[in-house]
């Protein structure tokens, strides 16, 4: 049965998020299975249908830290890295491996104080990020320039100057079981005039991340062990038919 609804993300935004690794930084990558989608057909009465597809296959690593260096100050840090390859059948565009970081500073004693965010991302070289085939381990070594923002009036605005953050992390997932989830879409849906189907196969392992995340003054990993971390390998795909 075909549902007539809009997805939570328009297709263009969904594909853009996958390319950057941001939206699926916790284990959602895409690979295309066109054969299964062509059988879905186009909307009734449509002339020539256009089939667009986006595929991505690769690995993710995520680490999350939180520590309170002072009585009222809390730092929360999240690092995401992705090593994968994508393909867009209409544009021929492919992706590159990337890493991103978000650092949040909060004054937990003063609710009226602005929350400060530091965020940035970078492309990765061939030796910067490595994930073992069984998701038992991973390593990330890179430098990211982050720009500080502050919350005000339901928006964020830049404050201060960029700072450079050096990331040197390793993940150990050898003590956690592997979970495997496969989902084949049998219920396509309409999204902004397109008939869309999504399929995925994901392997996931909880991990412990250790190392340093430092701007030369503050080490945002505190005791150098993550509050939570995981390693993911996913094959997933989007096919959209527009009549």
N, C-alpha and C positions, 0 to 999 in steps of 0.2 A: 504494500500500500504506500502511496506517495503522500507525504504530508505537505500542506501548503502553509508554510510559516517562514519566518526569517530567522536565521541563526543568530547567535549572540554576537558574532563578529561578521560584518560584511566580508565577502570573499577577498576583496582587494586588501583589506586590513589584515585578514587572517594570513594571507600569503606573505605580506610584508613583515608581519611579526615572526613568522617561521624563518624567513631569510635572516633576520637579525639575531634569532635565537632567544629573544626576550620573552615572548609569550609562552614558548615551549621549553623554557630553560629548565623545567623540572621533568623533562622526559617525553616531549611530544615532537617528533620529527615526521616528515612526510615522504612517501614514495608513491608513484602513480601506478595504478592498475587500470589501464584504459579499457582493456577487453571487457571487464565486468561492467564498465559504465556505458559502453556503447549500446549494450542490450537494454538499457533503461529507456532509450528512445528520447525524442524531443516532445515538447508540448504539442497537443493536438492542433492541427491546422498550420503548424509552422512550416516554413519553406526549408531552405538549407540550414542545417544546424552547425554551429561552431562549437567544437570541443576544445576546451582549455584545460590544461592539467599542470599540476605542480608536484614535484616529488622531492623528498629529502630522506637521506639515510645516514645515520651517524650516531655519535655518542655524546653524552652530557655529563658534567660533574657540577655539583652544587655544594656549597658550604655556607653555614650560617653561624654567626657568632654574636654574643651579647655580653657586655660587662659594664660594671658601674665603678669607674675609677675614683669618683668622689661621691659625697653624700647625696647630691641631687642630680648628678649627671649620669646619663645612660647612653652608651654607644651600641648601636646595632649594625652589623655588617653582613652583607650577602654577596657572595662571589659565584658567578655562573660562567662556565666555559663550554663551548660546543665545537666538536670536530666532525664535520659532516659534509656531504655534497648534495646540492639541490639542482633541479633542472626545471625550467619553465618552457613548455613546448611551443608557446607563441612567441616569446621574446628570445629564447635561447640563453637567458641569464642563468648563471650558476653562482653559488654562494662561496664564501671563504670562512675559515674557522675564526671564531671571535671569542673574546672574553669581556665580561662586564662586571661592574662593582657598584654597589649602593651602600653608602655609609650614612647613618642617621644619628644625629645628636639631639637628645631630649633633656629638658629640665623637668624632672618628674615632681619637683616640689612647687613649681610655678606653672599652673595650667595656662596662664596668659602668655607665657614666653613662646617665641617662635621656635618651631622645630626646624633644624638646619639639616639639609640633605646634601651629600656629596655624591655625585654620580658621574660615570664615564664608561667608555668601552674602547676596545682596540682590536685590530686584526692580529691574528697569531701567525708566527712563523712555523715551519714544519717541525721544529724541535721544541716549541714552547709548551705544547700540551700533548699528553700521551695517556691513553686508556688501555689497560690490558684487555685481551679478548674475552676473558671470563668475568670482567668487571671486578676482579679482585684487587686492583690497584689503579692509581692514576697520579699524574703529577702536572703541575702548572707553574711556569716561571715566566712572568711578564711584568711590564710596567704600564700603568694606565694614568692618564692625566684626568683628574676629576675637577669639576666646577661646583662651587657651593651655591645652594639655593636656600631660600627661607620661605616658610609658609605664611601667607597673609591674604586675607580677604578672598578665601577660596581659590587661591592661585599661588604659584611659586614664582619667585623673582630672583635673579642672580645677585649674589652679594660676594664681596671680597675677590680674591684672585685664585686662579687654578693652582692646584697642588699635585705633585706627582706621587703616586702610590705604587710601591714595589710589592708584588705578590709572589711568594714562594711557598706553595702548598703541595702536600702529598695526601692522597686518599688511601685508606686501607679498608677494603670490603671483604676480606678473606674470612672474617668470623661471622658473616651474615648470610642467610640463605638467599638464593636467587629466586625471584618471582617472575613469572612469564604470563603476559596477558595478550590475547589476540582478539581483535574485534573487527568483524567484517560487516560493513553497513548493508543491511537489507531493507532499510527504510530511508530512501533518499528524500530530500526536502527542497523546497523552492527557496532561493535566496536572491533577491533583487533581480528577478527574471531569469535566473539560472537554475537548472536542475542539478543539485550537488550531491555527491556521495563521498564519504570519507572512510578510509580503511587504515588499520594500524596493527602493528605487532611490537610489543614492548617488553624488554627485560630490565629488571630493576634490582638494585642491591643497596641496602643501607650501608653506610660507611662511617669512618671516623677520619676527619681531616685535621692535619696538624701542620705547623709551619709558622710563617710570619706574613702579616699584611701591614706595612708600615709606610708612613710618609716622612720618615726620618726623625720625627718627634714622638709620635704615638704609634704603638703596636696595637692594632685593632683586634688582634686575636686573644688578647689578655693572657690566659694561661696556655695558649698555643694549641688548644684542642677545641674542636667545633662543638657547638651545642647540638647541631644536627648536620648531616651530610648524606649525600647519596650519589650513586653512579647509575647511569641509564643508557641503554642502547635501544633505539627505536627505528622501525621502518614503517612509514605511514604515507598516505597519499590523498590528494584531493583531485577529483575530476568534476568539471562543470560543463553542462551542455546548455547552450543558448540558441533558441530557434530564431 
